[in-house]
Amino acid sequence: MKKCFYGAAGADSGKFFQISIQQTAFMPEAARDAGKNPKSIFDSTKNILAEGRIDLNGLGDEAFIGSIALHILKGDYYITIRVGNPDGKENRKELEEAGRKALENLQKLMV
């Protein structure tokens, strides 16, 4: 897993931005040998977060919001994005916009 964390611009703000990405190539050999891959981890997380989960259409192969994060599966990539407290409509919009941008940038790298 690769992860980037960006703290709030101001000390009085609770906002932050964190993005992580998992792909099979990043995973330890033991995990791969045990059958773990980004899709299996995504599916497991999706099942664990079933209660209160918000399934989304139009982001990657599958996407949902659950447990303060946006979870996206796109091919062999599992992307997780957090923007602080995603309970409000504004934060959900920010998560979805960040997800679209992450997928756009991923697509540029894959070409």
N, C-alpha and C positions, 0 to 999 in steps of 0.2 A: 504494500500500500504506500502510496505517496500522498502526503498531506501538506497543505499550506494553511496557515492561520494568520488572519489580519485583525488586529485589535481595533477598538473604537478610536476615532479621530480625537474625541474629547473625553476627558476623565469622567464627566458626568453622564456619558452615554453608556447604555448597556448593550449597544449593538456591536456585533463582530461579524466577520465573514470567514468561513472555513470551507475548504473544498478538499475532498480526498478522492483518489481514483485507485481502483484495483484492476489489475489485468493478470492473466495467467503468468505472463513472463516475469512479473514482480514476485510471484509467490514462491515460497520455499519448496524444494523438491518433495519433502515429506508431505506437505499439504496437497500438492498435485497428485502424489501417489495415493493419497487417501481419498481422491475423487473430488477435492475442493477446486472450485473455479469461480470466477465472478458470478456466473448465473446461479450456481448452487448457493452461494452466500447471499445473493439478492433474494432468491426464493425463500430461504430460511428466514431472513430478516423480515420479508413481507408477511410470512406466516406469524412470526412472533408479534408483529405490530398490527395484527388484524383489527383489533379493537381501536376504533377512532381513526383508522387509516383513511386517507382520501386518495382514491385512485385517480390518475390523470391520463388523459389521452393526448397524443401529439408530441410527446417528449420521448425520444429514443424508441426502443422496442417495447419497454414498459416503464412506468413511473408512478410514484406515489409520494405523498407527504405523510410522514409518521414520525413520532418521537423527535420533535423539533427539527426535522431535516427533510430535504427533498432527496429521494432515492431514484436514480435513473439507471436502467440497464440498456446498454447500446452495444450490440455485438459481444465482444470479449472484454468489455469495460463496464465496471460498476462505479458510478459517480455518486458521491454524497455531498450535499451542499447545505450549510447551516448559515443563518443570518441573524442569530440572536433568538428572540422569542417569535416563532412563526404563527402565533395564535391569531393575529389580526389579519384582515384582508390585505392591508398594505404589505405585510411581510410575506404573505402567500404570493402576491404579485412579484415581489422582489425575488423570491425563490424561483418562480417560474421563469422570470427574465434571466436570472443567472444560469438556470438550467439550459435555456435556449442558447445562451452565449457559450457555455461550456461545450455543448454539442457542436456548435458552429466551429469552435476552435479545434475540437477533436477531429472533425471531418477534414479540416485543413491539414492536420498532421497525417491522416490516413491516406491522403492522395499522393 
